């Protein structure tokens, strides 16, 4: 794992020494195991390396292959090493020591600009091709590692983080209003829909699934990977589907255990993280290694206000997993005394941009801190699981059966589903019908539709034409997806690029701060392609939603977790509870913000003022679900960022 950087002068003019030093000094805030640079007159490459894998301890980056006349700097862990060994005809004697960056370089030597198509893993890299006089780079399909750049008619500069680029004498911290408009207009956790932009007008970002070629003064971006539903996999039995899935999933988990340190995992009480630890322990036990797990729990003085089907303290399920699976050293972290408000500056400094996940920010960072204390090199996570391994909404699937007039199958499934979760089977038929035919909600509404407050100032929205931009990506005037169909939303998730951006930005930047690589087997390219090829009935079956992972973990997970369809765990419901001691400081800042007319050129004044009145009336833990209060926090994030980082 590395922070990489570099400069290329199109004009062939020498790069001033101080410009390279500026970039490298901007990375000194991160821990490192080695720091190296490579340069000629008009190309500078640098690497601030952290050793994560056994091979990386012998890795020299930037690496110059004199035979092939190629220089690479890379931030990468490659997971399909075995297949690359075969394709690249790597000698058996070299396979245990060859580094991931060498594999990338050899792949480029063989396939040139098509090389990223052959790579599976988390990566961002740049290669200077002396023979062809061009710079070539790529970012993995989901953008697991960040890569920012600046270019004008004279030069191209790139870096894993933004601030070193802004330290160069020819860049400015000018705000990108279009980026901010998208951030404010979208009500969900997506930051923006244009994954090539950043909050700074001068700094661009290489989008996920893209390569970049700089030849002469021409900068060309190319999408090399598009995830679509391929031809359906047709096997003879349910058992064969499960066996095939288990093989692919085990390979994805195993390839992410490659570290010269300890292996950790974020563990909740659900199927995604539970399945990951069960598959990981199965492999780690072969070498006698223990898996370190880190679980978030609310503080002891938090009184749960959520409904009975919501579980804010998942310890009963987590401890059941730990006992059943074995081979784990479990820890439960409540991060007492920490909250999303007082840690906002720290998080803005880490993210280098406004962020939306403030409710969970402090404990997500805290997990890295605890993992660092345990000497963890790889921290497993199941963030993409809901749309890959544990996909499968029963009601939405039953709606497709209704639309296809498959009455017998629908009746059987509703009967089985009702037996599993309780209640009469016909009780759910109206929900199925409304999901199948959304027009029923408009013709026969059962309740007033919920209207989300708008955070963006309507005049700012009009000035930037932001809602037309969102419409091109399937979002309506509310800043949410216009199609209520979950199948369409899943299709969009894997075809569009913006869904991956915020979570992977967080993962990259926390990893640099703590020297830990967050790795997600549910986001493995091989796993996702496999999951997209499956017939829908593999995901909902015999009254089970998320049926694939439930069946695949039989014997691996305890049944109270594996077959749970009635209780849902959540993290972060205690965010307002944690902020109550800081209410006075919050009100002082809100008064300052209210007196700043420039912020209300961006934010919707009436919405913000209503939320401020709620704070003045006194915060209550149950306000954690209040949309206006959440939007107020997003507004404070933007206000702080504009004051200190632009």
Secondary structure as a PSIPRED ss2 file (coil, helix, strand):
# PSIPRED VFORMAT (PSIPRED V4.0)

   1 X C   1.000  0.000  0.000
   2 X E   0.000  0.000  1.000
   3 X E   0.000  0.000  1.000
   4 X E   0.000  0.000  1.000
   5 X E   0.000  0.000  1.000
   6 X E   0.000  0.000  1.000
   7 X E   0.000  0.000  1.000
   8 X E   0.000  0.000  1.000
   9 X E   0.000  0.000  1.000
  10 X C   1.000  0.000  0.000
  11 X C   1.000  0.000  0.000
  12 X C   1.000  0.000  0.000
  13 X C   1.000  0.000  0.000
  14 X C   1.000  0.000  0.000
  15 X C   1.000  0.000  0.000
  16 X C   1.000  0.000  0.000
  17 X H   0.000  1.000  0.000
  18 X H   0.000  1.000  0.000
  19 X H   0.000  1.000  0.000
  20 X H   0.000  1.000  0.000
  21 X H   0.000  1.000  0.000
  22 X H   0.000  1.000  0.000
  23 X H   0.000  1.000  0.000
  24 X H   0.000  1.000  0.000
  25 X H   0.000  1.000  0.000
  26 X C   1.000  0.000  0.000
  27 X C   1.000  0.000  0.000
  28 X C   1.000  0.000  0.000
  29 X C   1.000  0.000  0.000
  30 X C   1.000  0.000  0.000
  31 X C   1.000  0.000  0.000
  32 X C   1.000  0.000  0.000
  33 X C   1.000  0.000  0.000
  34 X E   0.000  0.000  1.000
  35 X E   0.000  0.000  1.000
  36 X E   0.000  0.000  1.000
  37 X E   0.000  0.000  1.000
  38 X E   0.000  0.000  1.000
  39 X E   0.000  0.000  1.000
  40 X C   1.000  0.000  0.000
  41 X C   1.000  0.000  0.000
  42 X C   1.000  0.000  0.000
  43 X E   0.000  0.000  1.000
  44 X E   0.000  0.000  1.000
  45 X E   0.000  0.000  1.000
  46 X E   0.000  0.000  1.000
  47 X E   0.000  0.000  1.000
  48 X E   0.000  0.000  1.000
  49 X E   0.000  0.000  1.000
  50 X C   1.000  0.000  0.000
  51 X C   1.000  0.000  0.000
  52 X C   1.000  0.000  0.000
  53 X C   1.000  0.000  0.000
  54 X C   1.000  0.000  0.000
  55 X H   0.000  1.000  0.000
  56 X H   0.000  1.000  0.000
  57 X H   0.000  1.000  0.000
  58 X H   0.000  1.000  0.000
  59 X C   1.000  0.000  0.000
  60 X C   1.000  0.000  0.000
  61 X C   1.000  0.000  0.000
  62 X C   1.000  0.000  0.000
  63 X E   0.000  0.000  1.000
  64 X E   0.000  0.000  1.000
  65 X E   0.000  0.000  1.000
  66 X C   1.000  0.000  0.000
  67 X C   1.000  0.000  0.000
  68 X C   1.000  0.000  0.000
  69 X C   1.000  0.000  0.000
  70 X E   0.000  0.000  1.000
  71 X E   0.000  0.000  1.000
  72 X E   0.000  0.000  1.000
  73 X E   0.000  0.000  1.000
  74 X E   0.000  0.000  1.000
  75 X E   0.000  0.000  1.000
  76 X E   0.000  0.000  1.000
  77 X E   0.000  0.000  1.000
  78 X E   0.000  0.000  1.000
  79 X C   1.000  0.000  0.000
  80 X C   1.000  0.000  0.000
  81 X H   0.000  1.000  0.000
  82 X H   0.000  1.000  0.000
  83 X H   0.000  1.000  0.000
  84 X H   0.000  1.000  0.000
  85 X H   0.000  1.000  0.000
  86 X H   0.000  1.000  0.000
  87 X H   0.000  1.000  0.000
  88 X C   1.000  0.000  0.000
  89 X C   1.000  0.000  0.000
  90 X C   1.000  0.000  0.000
  91 X C   1.000  0.000  0.000
  92 X H   0.000  1.000  0.000
  93 X H   0.000  1.000  0.000
  94 X H   0.000  1.000  0.000
  95 X C   1.000  0.000  0.000
  96 X C   1.000  0.000  0.000
  97 X C   1.000  0.000  0.000
  98 X C   1.000  0.000  0.000
  99 X C   1.000  0.000  0.000
 100 X H   0.000  1.000  0.000
 101 X H   0.000  1.000  0.000
 102 X H   0.000  1.000  0.000
 103 X H   0.000  1.000  0.000
 104 X H   0.000  1.000  0.000
 105 X H   0.000  1.000  0.000
 106 X H   0.000  1.000  0.000
 107 X H   0.000  1.000  0.000
 108 X H   0.000  1.000  0.000
 109 X H   0.000  1.000  0.000
 110 X H   0.000  1.000  0.000
 111 X H   0.000  1.000  0.000
 112 X H   0.000  1.000  0.000
 113 X H   0.000  1.000  0.000
 114 X H   0.000  1.000  0.000
 115 X H   0.000  1.000  0.000
 116 X H   0.000  1.000  0.000
 117 X H   0.000  1.000  0.000
 118 X H   0.000  1.000  0.000
 119 X C   1.000  0.000  0.000
 120 X C   1.000  0.000  0.000
 121 X E   0.000  0.000  1.000
 122 X E   0.000  0.000  1.000
 123 X E   0.000  0.000  1.000
 124 X E   0.000  0.000  1.000
 125 X E   0.000  0.000  1.000
 126 X E   0.000  0.000  1.000
 127 X E   0.000  0.000  1.000
 128 X E   0.000  0.000  1.000
 129 X E   0.000  0.000  1.000
 130 X C   1.000  0.000  0.000
 131 X C   1.000  0.000  0.000
 132 X C   1.000  0.000  0.000
 133 X C   1.000  0.000  0.000
 134 X E   0.000  0.000  1.000
 135 X E   0.000  0.000  1.000
 136 X E   0.000  0.000  1.000
 137 X E   0.000  0.000  1.000
 138 X E   0.000  0.000  1.000
 139 X E   0.000  0.000  1.000
 140 X C   1.000  0.000  0.000
 141 X C   1.000  0.000  0.000
 142 X C   1.000  0.000  0.000
 143 X C   1.000  0.000  0.000
 144 X C   1.000  0.000  0.000
 145 X C   1.000  0.000  0.000
 146 X C   1.000  0.000  0.000
 147 X C   1.000  0.000  0.000
 148 X E   0.000  0.000  1.000
 149 X E   0.000  0.000  1.000
 150 X E   0.000  0.000  1.000
 151 X E   0.000  0.000  1.000
 152 X C   1.000  0.000  0.000
 153 X C   1.000  0.000  0.000
 154 X C   1.000  0.000  0.000
 155 X E   0.000  0.000  1.000
 156 X E   0.000  0.000  1.000
 157 X E   0.000  0.000  1.000
 158 X E   0.000  0.000  1.000
 159 X E   0.000  0.000  1.000
 160 X C   1.000  0.000  0.000
 161 X C   1.000  0.000  0.000
 162 X C   1.000  0.000  0.000
 163 X H   0.000  1.000  0.000
 164 X H   0.000  1.000  0.000
 165 X H   0.000  1.000  0.000
 166 X H   0.000  1.000  0.000
 167 X C   1.000  0.000  0.000
 168 X C   1.000  0.000  0.000
 169 X C   1.000  0.000  0.000
 170 X C   1.000  0.000  0.000
 171 X C   1.000  0.000  0.000
 172 X C   1.000  0.000  0.000
 173 X C   1.000  0.000  0.000
 174 X C   1.000  0.000  0.000
 175 X E   0.000  0.000  1.000
 176 X C   1.000  0.000  0.000
 177 X H   0.000  1.000  0.000
 178 X H   0.000  1.000  0.000
 179 X H   0.000  1.000  0.000
 180 X H   0.000  1.000  0.000
 181 X H   0.000  1.000  0.000
 182 X H   0.000  1.000  0.000
 183 X H   0.000  1.000  0.000
 184 X H   0.000  1.000  0.000
 185 X H   0.000  1.000  0.000
 186 X C   1.000  0.000  0.000
 187 X C   1.000  0.000  0.000
 188 X C   1.000  0.000  0.000
 189 X C   1.000  0.000  0.000
 190 X C   1.000  0.000  0.000
 191 X C   1.000  0.000  0.000
 192 X C   1.000  0.000  0.000
 193 X C   1.000  0.000  0.000
 194 X C   1.000  0.000  0.000
 195 X C   1.000  0.000  0.000
 196 X C   1.000  0.000  0.000
 197 X E   0.000  0.000  1.000
 198 X C   1.000  0.000  0.000
 199 X C   1.000  0.000  0.000
 200 X E   0.000  0.000  1.000
 201 X C   1.000  0.000  0.000
 202 X C   1.000  0.000  0.000
 203 X C   1.000  0.000  0.000
 204 X E   0.000  0.000  1.000
 205 X E   0.000  0.000  1.000
 206 X C   1.000  0.000  0.000
 207 X C   1.000  0.000  0.000
 208 X C   1.000  0.000  0.000
 209 X C   1.000  0.000  0.000
 210 X E   0.000  0.000  1.000
 211 X E   0.000  0.000  1.000
 212 X E   0.000  0.000  1.000
 213 X E   0.000  0.000  1.000
 214 X E   0.000  0.000  1.000
 215 X E   0.000  0.000  1.000
 216 X C   1.000  0.000  0.000
 217 X C   1.000  0.000  0.000
 218 X E   0.000  0.000  1.000
 219 X E   0.000  0.000  1.000
 220 X E   0.000  0.000  1.000
 221 X E   0.000  0.000  1.000
 222 X E   0.000  0.000  1.000
 223 X E   0.000  0.000  1.000
 224 X C   1.000  0.000  0.000
 225 X C   1.000  0.000  0.000
 226 X C   1.000  0.000  0.000
 227 X C   1.000  0.000  0.000
 228 X C   1.000  0.000  0.000
 229 X C   1.000  0.000  0.000
 230 X C   1.000  0.000  0.000
 231 X C   1.000  0.000  0.000
 232 X C   1.000  0.000  0.000
 233 X C   1.000  0.000  0.000
 234 X C   1.000  0.000  0.000
 235 X C   1.000  0.000  0.000
 236 X C   1.000  0.000  0.000
 237 X C   1.000  0.000  0.000
 238 X H   0.000  1.000  0.000
 239 X H   0.000  1.000  0.000
 240 X H   0.000  1.000  0.000
 241 X H   0.000  1.000  0.000
 242 X H   0.000  1.000  0.000
 243 X H   0.000  1.000  0.000
 244 X H   0.000  1.000  0.000
 245 X H   0.000  1.000  0.000
 246 X H   0.000  1.000  0.000
 247 X H   0.000  1.000  0.000
 248 X H   0.000  1.000  0.000
 249 X H   0.000  1.000  0.000
 250 X H   0.000  1.000  0.000
 251 X H   0.000  1.000  0.000
 252 X H   0.000  1.000  0.000
 253 X H   0.000  1.000  0.000
 254 X H   0.000  1.000  0.000
 255 X H   0.000  1.000  0.000
 256 X C   1.000  0.000  0.000
 257 X C   1.000  0.000  0.000
 258 X C   1.000  0.000  0.000
 259 X C   1.000  0.000  0.000
 260 X C   1.000  0.000  0.000
 261 X C   1.000  0.000  0.000
 262 X E   0.000  0.000  1.000
 263 X E   0.000  0.000  1.000
 264 X E   0.000  0.000  1.000
 265 X E   0.000  0.000  1.000
 266 X E   0.000  0.000  1.000
 267 X C   1.000  0.000  0.000
 268 X C   1.000  0.000  0.000
 269 X C   1.000  0.000  0.000
 270 X C   1.000  0.000  0.000
 271 X H   0.000  1.000  0.000
 272 X H   0.000  1.000  0.000
 273 X H   0.000  1.000  0.000
 274 X H   0.000  1.000  0.000
 275 X H   0.000  1.000  0.000
 276 X H   0.000  1.000  0.000
 277 X H   0.000  1.000  0.000
 278 X H   0.000  1.000  0.000
 279 X H   0.000  1.000  0.000
 280 X H   0.000  1.000  0.000
 281 X H   0.000  1.000  0.000
 282 X H   0.000  1.000  0.000
 283 X H   0.000  1.000  0.000
 284 X H   0.000  1.000  0.000
 285 X H   0.000  1.000  0.000
 286 X H   0.000  1.000  0.000
 287 X H   0.000  1.000  0.000
 288 X C   1.000  0.000  0.000
 289 X C   1.000  0.000  0.000
 290 X C   1.000  0.000  0.000
 291 X E   0.000  0.000  1.000
 292 X E   0.000  0.000  1.000
 293 X E   0.000  0.000  1.000
 294 X E   0.000  0.000  1.000
 295 X E   0.000  0.000  1.000
 296 X E   0.000  0.000  1.000
 297 X C   1.000  0.000  0.000
 298 X C   1.000  0.000  0.000
 299 X C   1.000  0.000  0.000
 300 X C   1.000  0.000  0.000
 301 X C   1.000  0.000  0.000
 302 X C   1.000  0.000  0.000
 303 X C   1.000  0.000  0.000
 304 X C   1.000  0.000  0.000
 305 X C   1.000  0.000  0.000
 306 X C   1.000  0.000  0.000
 307 X C   1.000  0.000  0.000
 308 X C   1.000  0.000  0.000
 309 X C   1.000  0.000  0.000
 310 X E   0.000  0.000  1.000
 311 X E   0.000  0.000  1.000
 312 X C   1.000  0.000  0.000
 313 X C   1.000  0.000  0.000
 314 X C   1.000  0.000  0.000
 315 X H   0.000  1.000  0.000
 316 X H   0.000  1.000  0.000
 317 X H   0.000  1.000  0.000
 318 X H   0.000  1.000  0.000
 319 X H   0.000  1.000  0.000
 320 X H   0.000  1.000  0.000
 321 X H   0.000  1.000  0.000
 322 X H   0.000  1.000  0.000
 323 X H   0.000  1.000  0.000
 324 X H   0.000  1.000  0.000
 325 X H   0.000  1.000  0.000
 326 X C   1.000  0.000  0.000
 327 X C   1.000  0.000  0.000
 328 X E   0.000  0.000  1.000
 329 X E   0.000  0.000  1.000
 330 X E   0.000  0.000  1.000
 331 X E   0.000  0.000  1.000
 332 X E   0.000  0.000  1.000
 333 X E   0.000  0.000  1.000
 334 X C   1.000  0.000  0.000
 335 X C   1.000  0.000  0.000
 336 X C   1.000  0.000  0.000
 337 X C   1.000  0.000  0.000
 338 X C   1.000  0.000  0.000
 339 X C   1.000  0.000  0.000
 340 X C   1.000  0.000  0.000
 341 X C   1.000  0.000  0.000
 342 X C   1.000  0.000  0.000
 343 X C   1.000  0.000  0.000
 344 X H   0.000  1.000  0.000
 345 X H   0.000  1.000  0.000
 346 X H   0.000  1.000  0.000
 347 X H   0.000  1.000  0.000
 348 X H   0.000  1.000  0.000
 349 X H   0.000  1.000  0.000
 350 X H   0.000  1.000  0.000
 351 X H   0.000  1.000  0.000
 352 X C   1.000  0.000  0.000
 353 X C   1.000  0.000  0.000
 354 X C   1.000  0.000  0.000
 355 X C   1.000  0.000  0.000
 356 X C   1.000  0.000  0.000
 357 X C   1.000  0.000  0.000
 358 X H   0.000  1.000  0.000
 359 X H   0.000  1.000  0.000
 360 X H   0.000  1.000  0.000
 361 X H   0.000  1.000  0.000
 362 X H   0.000  1.000  0.000
 363 X H   0.000  1.000  0.000
 364 X H   0.000  1.000  0.000
 365 X H   0.000  1.000  0.000
 366 X H   0.000  1.000  0.000
 367 X H   0.000  1.000  0.000
 368 X H   0.000  1.000  0.000
 369 X H   0.000  1.000  0.000
 370 X H   0.000  1.000  0.000
 371 X H   0.000  1.000  0.000
 372 X H   0.000  1.000  0.000
 373 X H   0.000  1.000  0.000
 374 X C   1.000  0.000  0.000
 375 X C   1.000  0.000  0.000
 376 X E   0.000  0.000  1.000
 377 X E   0.000  0.000  1.000
 378 X E   0.000  0.000  1.000
 379 X E   0.000  0.000  1.000
 380 X E   0.000  0.000  1.000
 381 X C   1.000  0.000  0.000
 382 X C   1.000  0.000  0.000
 383 X C   1.000  0.000  0.000
 384 X C   1.000  0.000  0.000
 385 X H   0.000  1.000  0.000
 386 X H   0.000  1.000  0.000
 387 X H   0.000  1.000  0.000
 388 X C   1.000  0.000  0.000
 389 X C   1.000  0.000  0.000
 390 X C   1.000  0.000  0.000
 391 X C   1.000  0.000  0.000
 392 X C   1.000  0.000  0.000
 393 X C   1.000  0.000  0.000
 394 X H   0.000  1.000  0.000
 395 X H   0.000  1.000  0.000
 396 X H   0.000  1.000  0.000
 397 X H   0.000  1.000  0.000
 398 X H   0.000  1.000  0.000
 399 X H   0.000  1.000  0.000
 400 X H   0.000  1.000  0.000
 401 X H   0.000  1.000  0.000
 402 X H   0.000  1.000  0.000
 403 X H   0.000  1.000  0.000
 404 X C   1.000  0.000  0.000
 405 X C   1.000  0.000  0.000
 406 X C   1.000  0.000  0.000
 407 X H   0.000  1.000  0.000
 408 X H   0.000  1.000  0.000
 409 X H   0.000  1.000  0.000
 410 X H   0.000  1.000  0.000
 411 X H   0.000  1.000  0.000
 412 X H   0.000  1.000  0.000
 413 X H   0.000  1.000  0.000
 414 X H   0.000  1.000  0.000
 415 X H   0.000  1.000  0.000
 416 X H   0.000  1.000  0.000
 417 X H   0.000  1.000  0.000
 418 X H   0.000  1.000  0.000
 419 X H   0.000  1.000  0.000
 420 X H   0.000  1.000  0.000
 421 X H   0.000  1.000  0.000
 422 X C   1.000  0.000  0.000
 423 X C   1.000  0.000  0.000
 424 X C   1.000  0.000  0.000
 425 X H   0.000  1.000  0.000
 426 X H   0.000  1.000  0.000
 427 X H   0.000  1.000  0.000
 428 X H   0.000  1.000  0.000
 429 X H   0.000  1.000  0.000
 430 X H   0.000  1.000  0.000
 431 X H   0.000  1.000  0.000
 432 X H   0.000  1.000  0.000
 433 X H   0.000  1.000  0.000
 434 X H   0.000  1.000  0.000
 435 X H   0.000  1.000  0.000
 436 X H   0.000  1.000  0.000
 437 X C   1.000  0.000  0.000
 438 X C   1.000  0.000  0.000
 439 X H   0.000  1.000  0.000
 440 X H   0.000  1.000  0.000
 441 X H   0.000  1.000  0.000
 442 X H   0.000  1.000  0.000
 443 X H   0.000  1.000  0.000
 444 X C   1.000  0.000  0.000
 445 X C   1.000  0.000  0.000
 446 X C   1.000  0.000  0.000
 447 X C   1.000  0.000  0.000
 448 X C   1.000  0.000  0.000
 449 X C   1.000  0.000  0.000
 450 X C   1.000  0.000  0.000
 451 X C   1.000  0.000  0.000
 452 X C   1.000  0.000  0.000
 453 X C   1.000  0.000  0.000
 454 X C   1.000  0.000  0.000
 455 X C   1.000  0.000  0.000
 456 X E   0.000  0.000  1.000
 457 X C   1.000  0.000  0.000
 458 X H   0.000  1.000  0.000
 459 X H   0.000  1.000  0.000
 460 X H   0.000  1.000  0.000
 461 X H   0.000  1.000  0.000
 462 X H   0.000  1.000  0.000
 463 X H   0.000  1.000  0.000
 464 X H   0.000  1.000  0.000
 465 X C   1.000  0.000  0.000
 466 X H   0.000  1.000  0.000
 467 X H   0.000  1.000  0.000
 468 X H   0.000  1.000  0.000
 469 X H   0.000  1.000  0.000
 470 X H   0.000  1.000  0.000
 471 X H   0.000  1.000  0.000
 472 X C   1.000  0.000  0.000
 473 X C   1.000  0.000  0.000
 474 X C   1.000  0.000  0.000
 475 X E   0.000  0.000  1.000
 476 X C   1.000  0.000  0.000
 477 X C   1.000  0.000  0.000
 478 X C   1.000  0.000  0.000
 479 X C   1.000  0.000  0.000
 480 X C   1.000  0.000  0.000
 481 X E   0.000  0.000  1.000
 482 X C   1.000  0.000  0.000
 483 X C   1.000  0.000  0.000
 484 X C   1.000  0.000  0.000
 485 X C   1.000  0.000  0.000
 486 X H   0.000  1.000  0.000
 487 X H   0.000  1.000  0.000
 488 X H   0.000  1.000  0.000
 489 X H   0.000  1.000  0.000
 490 X H   0.000  1.000  0.000
 491 X H   0.000  1.000  0.000
 492 X H   0.000  1.000  0.000
 493 X H   0.000  1.000  0.000
 494 X H   0.000  1.000  0.000
 495 X H   0.000  1.000  0.000
 496 X C   1.000  0.000  0.000
 497 X C   1.000  0.000  0.000
 498 X H   0.000  1.000  0.000
 499 X H   0.000  1.000  0.000
 500 X H   0.000  1.000  0.000
 501 X H   0.000  1.000  0.000
 502 X H   0.000  1.000  0.000
 503 X H   0.000  1.000  0.000
 504 X H   0.000  1.000  0.000
 505 X H   0.000  1.000  0.000
 506 X H   0.000  1.000  0.000
 507 X H   0.000  1.000  0.000
 508 X H   0.000  1.000  0.000
 509 X H   0.000  1.000  0.000
 510 X H   0.000  1.000  0.000
 511 X H   0.000  1.000  0.000
 512 X H   0.000  1.000  0.000
 513 X H   0.000  1.000  0.000
 514 X H   0.000  1.000  0.000
 515 X C   1.000  0.000  0.000
 516 X C   1.000  0.000  0.000
 517 X E   0.000  0.000  1.000
 518 X E   0.000  0.000  1.000
 519 X E   0.000  0.000  1.000
 520 X C   1.000  0.000  0.000
 521 X H   0.000  1.000  0.000
 522 X H   0.000  1.000  0.000
 523 X H   0.000  1.000  0.000
 524 X C   1.000  0.000  0.000
 525 X H   0.000  1.000  0.000
 526 X H   0.000  1.000  0.000
 527 X H   0.000  1.000  0.000
 528 X H   0.000  1.000  0.000
 529 X H   0.000  1.000  0.000
 530 X H   0.000  1.000  0.000
 531 X H   0.000  1.000  0.000
 532 X H   0.000  1.000  0.000
 533 X C   1.000  0.000  0.000
 534 X C   1.000  0.000  0.000
 535 X C   1.000  0.000  0.000
 536 X H   0.000  1.000  0.000
 537 X H   0.000  1.000  0.000
 538 X H   0.000  1.000  0.000
 539 X C   1.000  0.000  0.000
 540 X C   1.000  0.000  0.000
 541 X E   0.000  0.000  1.000
 542 X C   1.000  0.000  0.000
 543 X C   1.000  0.000  0.000
 544 X E   0.000  0.000  1.000
 545 X C   1.000  0.000  0.000
 546 X C   1.000  0.000  0.000
 547 X H   0.000  1.000  0.000
 548 X H   0.000  1.000  0.000
 549 X H   0.000  1.000  0.000
 550 X H   0.000  1.000  0.000
 551 X H   0.000  1.000  0.000
 552 X H   0.000  1.000  0.000
 553 X C   1.000  0.000  0.000
 554 X E   0.000  0.000  1.000
 555 X C   1.000  0.000  0.000
 556 X C   1.000  0.000  0.000
 557 X E   0.000  0.000  1.000
 558 X C   1.000  0.000  0.000
 559 X H   0.000  1.000  0.000
 560 X H   0.000  1.000  0.000
 561 X H   0.000  1.000  0.000
 562 X H   0.000  1.000  0.000
 563 X C   1.000  0.000  0.000
 564 X C   1.000  0.000  0.000
 565 X C   1.000  0.000  0.000
 566 X C   1.000  0.000  0.000
 567 X C   1.000  0.000  0.000
 568 X E   0.000  0.000  1.000
 569 X E   0.000  0.000  1.000
 570 X C   1.000  0.000  0.000
 571 X C   1.000  0.000  0.000
 572 X C   1.000  0.000  0.000
 573 X C   1.000  0.000  0.000
 574 X C   1.000  0.000  0.000
 575 X H   0.000  1.000  0.000
 576 X H   0.000  1.000  0.000
 577 X H   0.000  1.000  0.000
 578 X H   0.000  1.000  0.000
 579 X H   0.000  1.000  0.000
 580 X H   0.000  1.000  0.000
 581 X H   0.000  1.000  0.000
 582 X H   0.000  1.000  0.000
 583 X H   0.000  1.000  0.000
 584 X H   0.000  1.000  0.000
 585 X H   0.000  1.000  0.000
 586 X H   0.000  1.000  0.000
 587 X H   0.000  1.000  0.000
 588 X H   0.000  1.000  0.000
 589 X H   0.000  1.000  0.000
 590 X H   0.000  1.000  0.000
 591 X H   0.000  1.000  0.000
 592 X H   0.000  1.000  0.000
 593 X H   0.000  1.000  0.000
 594 X H   0.000  1.000  0.000
 595 X C   1.000  0.000  0.000
 596 X C   1.000  0.000  0.000
 597 X C   1.000  0.000  0.000
 598 X C   1.000  0.000  0.000
 599 X H   0.000  1.000  0.000
 600 X H   0.000  1.000  0.000
 601 X H   0.000  1.000  0.000
 602 X C   1.000  0.000  0.000
 603 X E   0.000  0.000  1.000
 604 X C   1.000  0.000  0.000
 605 X H   0.000  1.000  0.000
 606 X H   0.000  1.000  0.000
 607 X H   0.000  1.000  0.000
 608 X H   0.000  1.000  0.000
 609 X H   0.000  1.000  0.000
 610 X H   0.000  1.000  0.000
 611 X H   0.000  1.000  0.000
 612 X H   0.000  1.000  0.000
 613 X H   0.000  1.000  0.000
 614 X H   0.000  1.000  0.000
 615 X H   0.000  1.000  0.000
 616 X H   0.000  1.000  0.000
 617 X C   1.000  0.000  0.000
 618 X C   1.000  0.000  0.000
 619 X C   1.000  0.000  0.000
 620 X C   1.000  0.000  0.000
 621 X H   0.000  1.000  0.000
 622 X H   0.000  1.000  0.000
 623 X H   0.000  1.000  0.000
 624 X H   0.000  1.000  0.000
 625 X H   0.000  1.000  0.000
 626 X C   1.000  0.000  0.000
 627 X H   0.000  1.000  0.000
 628 X H   0.000  1.000  0.000
 629 X H   0.000  1.000  0.000
 630 X H   0.000  1.000  0.000
 631 X H   0.000  1.000  0.000
 632 X H   0.000  1.000  0.000
 633 X H   0.000  1.000  0.000
 634 X H   0.000  1.000  0.000
 635 X H   0.000  1.000  0.000
 636 X H   0.000  1.000  0.000
 637 X H   0.000  1.000  0.000
 638 X H   0.000  1.000  0.000
 639 X H   0.000  1.000  0.000
 640 X H   0.000  1.000  0.000
 641 X H   0.000  1.000  0.000
 642 X H   0.000  1.000  0.000
 643 X H   0.000  1.000  0.000
 644 X H   0.000  1.000  0.000
 645 X H   0.000  1.000  0.000
 646 X C   1.000  0.000  0.000
